[in-house]
Amino acid sequence: MKIYGKINQESERPAELVEVTLIADPSKLREIAGFLNSCAQEMEDKGDSWEHEHFQSKNENESSGPEFIVFNPEAL
């Protein structure tokens, strides 16, 4: 597993991160866990034809928050 990210919107390319900290309440962590489980299932079902998915929070107030994207390494 590798983790990539951008520090701001002006960054052209993501950089490999060595640490990630999630600041979230239990409800949000469960929402993220459900998203990750869904991505894992789709990867297993579709193989390398499944490339990536963006997490869309159910909370409208967080639409300006950071992007959370899962990418399938087999799709490279």
Contacts in CASP RR format, 6 or more apart in sequence:
PFRMAT RR
TARGET T0000
AUTHOR 0000-0000-0000
METHOD contacts of the structure
MODEL  1
MKIYGKINQESERPAELVEVTLIADPSKLREIAGFLNSCAQEMEDKGDSW
EHEHFQSKNENESSGPEFIVFNPEAL
2 16 0 8 1.000
3 16 0 8 1.000
3 17 0 8 1.000
3 20 0 8 1.000
4 14 0 8 1.000
4 15 0 8 1.000
4 16 0 8 1.000
4 17 0 8 1.000
5 14 0 8 1.000
5 15 0 8 1.000
5 17 0 8 1.000
6 13 0 8 1.000
6 14 0 8 1.000
6 15 0 8 1.000
7 15 0 8 1.000
22 29 0 8 1.000
22 32 0 8 1.000
24 32 0 8 1.000
28 57 0 8 1.000
28 59 0 8 1.000
31 57 0 8 1.000
31 58 0 8 1.000
32 55 0 8 1.000
32 68 0 8 1.000
35 53 0 8 1.000
35 55 0 8 1.000
35 68 0 8 1.000
35 70 0 8 1.000
36 70 0 8 1.000
38 53 0 8 1.000
39 53 0 8 1.000
39 70 0 8 1.000
42 50 0 8 1.000
42 53 0 8 1.000
43 50 0 8 1.000
43 72 0 8 1.000
43 74 0 8 1.000
47 72 0 8 1.000
47 74 0 8 1.000
48 72 0 8 1.000
48 74 0 8 1.000
48 75 0 8 1.000
49 75 0 8 1.000
50 72 0 8 1.000
50 75 0 8 1.000
51 71 0 8 1.000
51 72 0 8 1.000
51 75 0 8 1.000
52 69 0 8 1.000
52 70 0 8 1.000
52 71 0 8 1.000
52 72 0 8 1.000
52 75 0 8 1.000
53 69 0 8 1.000
53 70 0 8 1.000
54 67 0 8 1.000
54 68 0 8 1.000
54 69 0 8 1.000
55 67 0 8 1.000
55 68 0 8 1.000
55 69 0 8 1.000
55 70 0 8 1.000
57 63 0 8 1.000
END
